[in-house]
Amino acid sequence: MTQNLMIETSSLTPTKEQVRLAITRIAESECPVLILGEHGAGKRSTAAQIHALSPRSQAAYAEIGCGDLNTDTLLPILSTNGTVYLSEVTILSLPLQDFLVSSYFSSLRPQTCRLLFGSQRELVDEVRSLRMNEEFYYAISTVTLRIPPLRCRKYEIPGMADELMTYYAKQFDRPKPVLCSEVMEYLQEHSWPGNLVELQTAIKTFVAIEDQAISFAALRASAPSHRLRANHAPLSLKDAARAASSQIERQLISEVLAATGGNRKRAADELGISYKALLYKIKRIETTTYGKTGVLI
């Protein structure tokens, strides 16, 4: 039976160093990884980083859409020595999910290929609607990376913009622009509903056109007329304290599970609670977060 190993960081937005360390830790293992995030948030680049930092880095790396798979195409993939990123796992057919459970996850032999999975959707919802096999869900979500949208990582935007300008300046053989303060302020205030893809398009425009006034006008004209706004009522002090306590408990359980390789009995001993109590706490965490556990990246 597959155990759901939860690895979490602080509820605060992680720093670049925390992100790098989390990806490095996961890359060193051989376990499958589920990468969740909005369209364009960076799931593909995260999968590529995991491969590049892994012991398989010298082997082949491939990205394949789950809609293009059938049994005949899947079998050769599983026999490769590298890493394969299967994007949008929610569209994988139920027969192929069953096939992976029986032929890949249930095998007692070391797996030849390492599989990474990506999705824009919450898989718990797919399980509840019977579009995903529950056993398959637990098998692929042993370690889950959760990538926040770019609007929640605005501290990264200046560095990303600089790297993108360097890249496109070289690609287009143009001088690297120096963005004015008004443009930089807009880049950090914009909600970026298209995430990294939208930012890449914006920076590409600044480099290609070489006229900041024209490029800036085009960027503002293409922006949505509304901003994404949080819709949360303020917490009372009592509620905030309860939430903080739950977060600390969840993080401690996650860290001990990670240290014991997902062995729940050993984790219960380390935590000084009964095995039954640990199972109850894990179930409560999964219920209160609707299955949204994972590394916050």
C-alpha positions as CSV (number, residue, x, y, z in Angstrom):
1,M,0.0,0.0,0.0
2,T,1.4,3.4,-1.0
3,Q,1.9,5.8,1.9
4,N,1.2,9.5,1.4
5,L,4.4,11.2,2.4
6,M,3.7,14.9,3.1
7,I,6.5,17.4,2.8
8,E,5.7,21.0,3.6
9,T,7.5,24.3,4.2
10,S,6.2,27.3,6.1
11,S,2.9,28.8,5.2
12,L,4.8,32.0,4.3
13,T,6.0,32.4,0.7
14,P,9.3,30.5,0.5
15,T,12.6,32.1,-0.4
16,K,14.6,31.2,-3.4
17,E,17.0,29.3,-1.1
18,Q,14.1,27.3,0.4
19,V,12.8,26.5,-3.1
20,R,16.3,25.4,-4.3
21,L,16.8,23.2,-1.2
22,A,13.4,21.6,-1.5
23,I,13.9,20.7,-5.2
24,T,17.4,19.4,-4.5
25,R,16.1,17.1,-1.7
26,I,13.4,15.7,-4.0
27,A,15.8,15.3,-6.9
28,E,18.1,13.1,-4.9
29,S,15.3,10.5,-4.4
30,E,13.9,8.1,-6.9
31,C,10.2,8.5,-5.9
32,P,7.5,9.8,-8.3
33,V,6.6,13.5,-7.8
34,L,3.3,15.3,-8.4
35,I,3.7,18.9,-9.5
36,L,0.6,21.1,-9.1
37,G,0.1,24.7,-10.2
38,E,-1.8,27.0,-12.5
39,H,-1.2,27.1,-16.2
40,G,2.2,28.8,-16.8
41,A,3.2,28.7,-13.1
42,G,6.4,26.7,-13.8
43,K,5.5,23.1,-13.6
44,R,7.6,22.1,-16.7
45,S,10.7,24.0,-15.6
46,T,10.4,22.5,-12.1
47,A,10.3,19.0,-13.6
48,A,13.3,19.8,-15.7
49,Q,15.2,21.1,-12.6
50,I,14.4,17.9,-10.7
51,H,15.9,15.8,-13.6
52,A,19.0,18.1,-13.9
53,L,19.8,17.8,-10.2
54,S,19.1,14.0,-10.0
55,P,21.4,11.1,-10.4
56,R,19.7,10.5,-13.7
57,S,20.8,13.9,-15.1
58,Q,23.0,12.3,-17.8
59,A,20.2,10.2,-19.0
60,A,17.3,11.3,-21.3
61,Y,14.6,13.6,-20.2
62,A,11.2,13.8,-21.9
63,E,7.9,15.7,-21.6
64,I,4.8,13.9,-22.7
65,G,1.2,14.9,-22.6
66,C,-1.1,12.3,-21.0
67,G,-3.6,12.8,-23.8
68,D,-1.1,11.3,-26.3
69,L,-0.6,8.1,-24.3
70,N,-1.9,4.5,-24.8
71,T,-0.5,1.2,-23.7
72,D,1.7,0.8,-26.7
73,T,3.3,4.2,-26.3
74,L,3.6,3.9,-22.5
75,L,5.5,0.6,-22.4
76,P,8.6,2.0,-24.2
77,I,8.6,5.0,-21.9
78,L,8.7,2.9,-18.8
79,S,11.8,1.0,-20.1
80,T,13.9,4.2,-20.4
81,N,16.7,5.0,-17.9
82,G,15.9,8.7,-17.6
83,T,13.1,10.9,-16.3
84,V,9.7,11.4,-17.9
85,Y,7.4,14.3,-17.1
86,L,3.7,13.4,-17.8
87,S,1.8,16.7,-18.1
88,E,-1.9,17.0,-17.2
89,V,-2.3,13.7,-15.5
90,T,-6.0,14.3,-14.9
91,I,-6.7,13.4,-18.6
92,L,-4.9,10.0,-18.3
93,S,-7.6,7.3,-19.0
94,L,-8.7,5.1,-16.1
95,P,-7.4,1.9,-17.9
96,L,-3.9,3.5,-18.2
97,Q,-4.1,4.6,-14.5
98,D,-4.8,0.9,-13.6
99,F,-2.0,-0.2,-15.9
100,L,0.5,2.1,-14.2
101,V,-0.6,0.9,-10.7
102,S,-0.2,-2.7,-11.6
103,S,2.9,-2.6,-13.8
104,Y,4.9,0.3,-12.4
105,F,3.9,1.2,-8.8
106,S,3.2,-2.4,-7.7
107,S,6.4,-3.8,-9.0
108,L,8.9,-5.1,-6.4
109,R,11.8,-4.4,-8.7
110,P,13.6,-1.0,-8.9
111,Q,12.0,1.0,-11.6
112,T,14.0,1.8,-14.7
113,C,12.3,5.1,-15.4
114,R,11.4,7.9,-13.0
115,L,8.0,9.4,-13.5
116,L,7.0,13.0,-12.7
117,F,3.4,14.1,-13.0
118,G,1.9,17.6,-13.6
119,S,-1.6,19.0,-13.2
120,Q,-3.5,22.3,-13.0
121,R,-6.4,20.6,-11.1
122,E,-6.7,19.3,-7.6
123,L,-6.6,15.5,-7.9
124,V,-8.7,14.9,-4.8
125,D,-11.6,16.4,-6.8
126,E,-10.9,14.0,-9.7
127,V,-11.0,11.1,-7.2
128,R,-14.3,12.2,-5.7
129,S,-15.8,12.5,-9.2
130,L,-14.5,9.0,-10.1
131,R,-12.4,10.4,-12.9
132,M,-9.3,9.1,-11.1
133,N,-8.4,5.8,-9.4
134,E,-7.9,6.4,-5.7
135,E,-5.0,4.0,-5.6
136,F,-3.4,5.7,-8.6
137,Y,-3.8,9.1,-6.8
138,Y,-2.0,7.9,-3.6
139,A,0.7,6.3,-5.7
140,I,1.6,9.5,-7.7
141,S,1.1,12.0,-4.8
142,T,3.6,10.4,-2.4
143,V,5.6,13.6,-2.8
144,T,3.8,16.7,-4.0
145,L,5.3,20.0,-5.1
146,R,2.8,22.9,-5.1
147,I,3.8,25.8,-7.2
148,P,2.2,29.2,-6.2
149,P,1.2,31.5,-9.1
150,L,3.5,34.3,-10.0
151,R,1.2,36.9,-8.2
152,C,2.2,35.2,-5.0
153,R,6.0,35.3,-5.9
154,K,6.4,38.9,-6.8
155,Y,9.8,39.1,-5.1
156,E,11.0,36.9,-7.9
157,I,9.9,39.2,-10.7
158,P,12.9,41.6,-10.9
159,G,15.3,38.7,-11.1
160,M,13.1,36.9,-13.6
161,A,12.8,40.0,-15.8
162,D,16.5,40.5,-15.8
163,E,17.2,36.9,-16.8
164,L,14.6,37.0,-19.5
165,M,16.0,40.3,-20.9
166,T,19.4,38.8,-21.1
167,Y,18.1,35.7,-22.8
168,Y,16.0,37.5,-25.4
169,A,18.6,40.2,-26.1
170,K,21.0,37.4,-27.1
171,Q,18.3,35.6,-29.1
172,F,17.2,38.7,-31.0
173,D,20.8,40.1,-31.2
174,R,19.5,43.3,-29.6
175,P,20.9,45.4,-26.7
176,K,19.6,44.5,-23.3
177,P,17.1,47.1,-22.2
178,V,17.1,48.9,-18.9
179,L,13.5,49.2,-17.7
180,C,12.5,52.4,-16.2
181,S,11.1,52.6,-12.7
182,E,7.5,53.0,-13.9
183,V,7.7,49.8,-15.9
184,M,9.3,47.9,-13.1
185,E,6.7,49.1,-10.6
186,Y,4.0,47.9,-13.0
187,L,5.6,44.5,-13.4
188,Q,5.5,44.0,-9.7
189,E,1.9,45.3,-9.3
190,H,0.4,43.3,-12.1
191,S,-1.5,40.2,-11.1
192,W,0.0,38.0,-14.0
193,P,-3.0,35.7,-14.6
194,G,-0.9,34.0,-17.3
195,N,2.0,33.5,-14.9
196,L,5.4,32.9,-16.4
197,V,4.2,32.6,-19.9
198,E,2.6,36.1,-19.7
199,L,5.8,37.6,-18.2
200,Q,7.9,36.0,-20.9
201,T,5.7,37.5,-23.6
202,A,5.9,40.9,-22.0
203,I,9.7,40.9,-21.7
204,K,10.1,39.6,-25.2
205,T,8.1,42.6,-26.4
206,F,10.3,45.1,-24.6
207,V,13.4,43.5,-26.1
208,A,12.1,43.1,-29.6
209,I,10.5,46.5,-30.0
210,E,13.3,48.5,-28.3
211,D,10.8,51.3,-27.4
212,Q,9.7,51.2,-23.8
213,A,6.8,53.6,-24.3
214,I,5.2,51.6,-27.1
215,S,5.9,48.2,-25.4
216,F,4.5,49.5,-22.1
217,A,1.3,50.8,-23.7
218,A,0.8,47.4,-25.4
219,L,1.3,45.6,-22.1
220,R,-1.2,47.8,-20.2
221,A,-3.7,47.5,-23.1
222,S,-3.6,43.7,-23.0
223,A,-4.0,43.5,-19.2
224,P,-7.3,42.4,-17.8
225,S,-9.5,45.3,-16.5
226,H,-9.9,43.7,-13.1
227,R,-7.5,42.6,-10.4
228,L,-7.5,39.3,-8.6
229,R,-8.5,40.1,-5.1
230,A,-8.5,37.9,-2.0
231,N,-11.9,37.1,-0.7
232,H,-11.2,36.2,2.9
233,A,-12.9,37.5,6.0
234,P,-10.4,38.6,8.8
235,L,-9.6,36.0,11.3
236,S,-10.2,36.5,15.0
237,L,-7.1,36.2,17.3
238,K,-8.5,32.9,18.6
239,D,-8.9,31.5,15.1
240,A,-5.4,32.8,14.1
241,A,-3.9,31.0,17.1
242,R,-5.7,27.8,16.3
243,A,-4.6,28.0,12.6
244,A,-0.9,28.6,13.7
245,S,-1.0,25.6,16.1
246,S,-2.4,23.3,13.3
247,Q,0.2,24.5,10.9
248,I,3.0,23.7,13.4
249,E,1.6,20.3,14.1
250,R,1.2,19.6,10.3
251,Q,4.8,20.7,9.6
252,L,6.2,18.6,12.5
253,I,4.3,15.5,11.3
254,S,5.5,16.1,7.7
255,E,9.1,16.5,8.8
256,V,9.1,13.3,10.8
257,L,7.4,11.4,8.0
258,A,10.0,12.6,5.6
259,A,12.8,11.6,8.0
260,T,11.4,8.1,8.4
261,G,10.9,7.6,4.7
262,G,7.1,7.7,5.1
263,N,7.0,4.9,7.7
264,R,4.0,5.9,9.8
265,K,4.7,3.4,12.6
266,R,8.3,4.8,13.1
267,A,7.0,8.3,12.8
268,A,4.4,7.7,15.6
269,D,7.2,6.4,17.8
270,E,9.3,9.5,17.0
271,L,6.4,11.8,17.8
272,G,5.6,10.0,21.0
273,I,2.0,9.2,20.1
274,S,0.2,6.0,19.2
275,Y,0.0,4.8,15.6
276,K,-3.8,5.2,15.7
277,A,-3.4,8.8,16.9
278,L,-1.0,9.6,14.0
279,L,-3.4,8.1,11.5
280,Y,-6.2,10.3,12.9
281,K,-4.1,13.4,12.7
282,I,-3.0,12.6,9.1
283,K,-6.6,12.0,8.1
284,R,-7.7,15.3,9.8
285,I,-4.9,17.2,7.9
286,E,-6.0,15.7,4.6
287,T,-9.7,16.5,5.3
288,T,-9.2,20.1,6.5
289,T,-6.9,20.9,3.6
290,Y,-9.0,18.9,1.0
291,G,-5.9,16.9,0.2
292,K,-3.9,20.0,-0.6
293,T,-0.7,18.9,1.0
294,G,2.7,19.3,-0.6
295,V,5.9,21.4,-0.8
296,L,4.9,25.0,-1.2
297,I,7.0,26.0,-4.2
